[in-house]
Amino acid sequence: MKRFMQRSGLVAAWLLVVLVMLLAVQGYERTLNEGQLVLLRLAPVDPRSLMQGDYMALRFTADSDLAQHIEDILEFAGAPSYAYLAVDNEGRATLDAVGGEPKAAPGRISMRIRSTDGEASVGPNAFFFQEGTGELYETAQWGGFRVAPDGTALLVSLHDATLQRVGIQRR
């Protein structure tokens, strides 16, 4: 009987892990399909480290603006902090303020602030692409994010100065 209980417990734990993973994947899929497309300007990165292997180092101008709000961000320590971004008609976003909860308003969107290399950031510090296709991304000036109402943001593309998506090979 004891062995049966142990196996049942293992099966139940495994099923719980699988369920949690499926719910997480479903949430990310929903963000990718239904999230608002928002473009954040890329900040210059040291050209010597711009391309390394099959990824591009990233930094966003909004991250520099976040540094001016560091006291406000620290106020929400232990809880998620959010960047409130003003979004124009073309989807370009600039940092407006920070806060402790996502807020919805016309022309504004909330993105969860994350810690990247010990610094506050609105996005990841790297964009990965297929090996040997780095030259397709050299003109990138904007990062394209899909943002859910809860502030979850997923980097989905890079765009050039005219907001055209880069990295798509034409045959």
N, C-alpha and C positions, 0 to 999 in steps of 0.2 A: 504494500500500500504506500509506503514511504517513497519507494522508487517511482510509482505512478504520480504522486504529488510533485516530485521533483521535475519529472518530465513535463507534466502539465504546466508547472510554473515556468519552465524554460520556453515552452511553446507559447504561452500567454505573453511572456516578455518579448519574444521574437515578433509576435503579431503586433504588439504595441509599437515596437520600433518601426516596423514596416508601415503601420498606419500613420505614425508621425511623419515619416519620410514622404509618404504619398500626399499628405495634407500640405507639406512644405512645397513639394513640387507643383501641386495644384495651385497654390498661392502664387508661385513665380510664373507659372503659365498664364494665370489670370492677369498678372501685371504686364507680361509681354504682349498679351492680346488686347487688353482694355486700357492699359496705362497711357497717360498723356505723354506725347513726345515733347521733351524739353531739351534744348541745346545749351550747353555750358562752354564758354570759351576756354580753350586750352592755354595755359601759361607756358612761357618758354622754359625749356629744360636744357641743361648742359648738353650741347650737341655731341660731346664725346660719349655720352651715355644714352643718347636718344634711341638708338637701335642696338639691341644686344640680343643676338640669336633670333628667336621668333616672338619677341614682344617689344612694345614701345612703352617707355617710361612716360607716365602721365602726371600732370599737375593742372589744376584749374584755377582761373583767376579768382573765383569765388572763395577758394581756400585762403588766398592772401587776405581777402576781405574778412574772413572768419577770424583771423588773428586779431583784428580790431575789436571783436566781440568776445574775447576769451573769458573775461570776467562773467559775462552773461551765460556763457556755455558752462563754466564751472559751477554756476548756481544750480544747474540741473544735474550735477554729478550723481551717478547711481541710476538716473532715469534717462531715457533717450532724449537727446536734444534735437531740435529741428531747425533747419535753415529755411527762412521764408524768402522765396524768390519771386521777383516781379518778372512776368513773362510777357513779351511783346507778341504782335500778331504773327510773326514768323517762327515763334517758339523759342527765341533766344531769351535766356534767363540771367538775371543779375541779383546778387544778394541784397535783400532789403532789411532783414532783421533776423534775430534768432529767438527761439522760445522753447518751452518744455512740452508742447503738445502740437500735433498737426492741426492746421487751420485752413479751411477752405474759403476762398474769396475770389471774385472775378479778377482775372489777370494776375493771380498769385497762386503759388503752389508751395507745398511743404515737402522738404526732403530730409530724411534722417541724416544726422551728422555722425560720421564714423571716425574712429581714431586710426590713422594710417601713419606708421612709423613714429608714433607718439605725438602726432599733430592732428588737429581737427581737419576733416576733409569731407566734401560732399560726394566724392567718388573714389574709385579704386586708383591705385598708383601705377597700374600697368594695363595695357590692352594686348591680348594675345592674338596672334594670327598665324596662318599657315606658313611654314618655313619656306623661305625664298620669295615671299611676296611683300617684303618690307617696303620696296619702292612705291607700291601702290598707296601707302599711307603717309608718305613724306609731306603731302600738302595739307594734312589734317590740321584744322584750327578750332574745331568744335567737337565736343563729345555729345552724342545723342543718347539720352536716357528715356526709358519708359518709367513713369512715376505713377504709383498707385495712390489712392486717397489717404492711405495710412502713412505715407511718407517713404514707403519702400521704393527704391530706385535701382534699376538695372541698366548698366551701360550696354547699349545694343549696337552702336555704330559710331563712326567718325565721319566728320563732314569738313569740306574745304571752305574757303573764304566766301564762296557764293552759296553756301549751305547745301551743296550737292554732296551726296554720300560718296565717300572714297573707299577704295579697297575692293571694288567689284571688278573682276576681270571681265573684259569684253573679248569675245572671240570672233 
